[in-house]
Amino acid sequence: MVVTARKVETKLIDTPISVGVVDASTIESARVTSLEDLTRLVPGLEVRETFGRSRSAVAIRGISPGLVGDPTVRVFTDGFLEP
């Protein structure tokens, strides 16, 4: 599998960051309809509603984004970065 998590194509095995990949057939068979549904498929994934925000906070293995600065967890859907 080839990933572009660092904006460069690399093999998944050679990517020095944590990557959770769920393919389309798995999403379909598990009937995933929301980001929260992915918590059943991706180990260590947590999705929490945040007070006063229009989107959920995503944490992987306990690492979650802070209130300011660069996010520590990024979510891409169909190749596009979620806001």
N, C-alpha and C positions, 0 to 999 in steps of 0.2 A: 504494500500500500504506500502511496506517495502522499505526503502532507505538505502544506505550505504554511504551517503555523508560524514560521519565522520569516515569511515572505520570500522564501527560497525553497524550491522543491527538494525534499529530502525523503529518504525512506523512513517509515515510521520508527523502525528499530534504531535509526541513527539520530532521531530527534531528541535533544536533551531536555525536553520539557514534558510535563504530563499532558497527555492527549486522550480524550474520551471520544471514541468514534462509534456511532450507531448508524448502520446502513438503512436504506429505504425499506428493504424487505422486513427487517426487524421492527422498524417503526410501524409499518403496516400491520404486521402480525400481532404486535403488542397493543395496537389501537391507541397509539400516542397521539394526543390532540393538543397537548400543552407542554410547556417546559417542565412543569411540575411532574408530569407523567414520566419524564426521563429519569427521575430519581429511582425508579424501579429497575432501570437498565444500566445505569452508570454508577459503579461503586464509589462511595465517598461524595456523591453529588447531593447538595442541599439547596433547595430553593425556598426562600422565605419572602413573604410580603413585607414591604418596608413601610413604616408609618410616614405618611405625607408624601410618598413618591408614587409615580404612576406605573412603576415597573418593579419587578421582584429583584431581590438581592440573591446572587448566585455564589455559592461557596463550594470549593472542591477540597476534600480532606481537611476541612476546618479553616482553609485560607479563604478569606472573603475580602472584597474591596473595601477600602476605607472611605471616609466621607469626602476626602479631597485627594488630589494627585492622580497618578496613573492607576487604572484598575488592575487588580491582581488576577482577576478572572474575566475572560472575554468570551462572549457567546457569538458564534457565527451561525446564521441560518441560510442555507442555500448559497453559501459563499459571501454573504453580506454580514458585516459587523452589526450586532444589535446595539441600539443606543443605550 
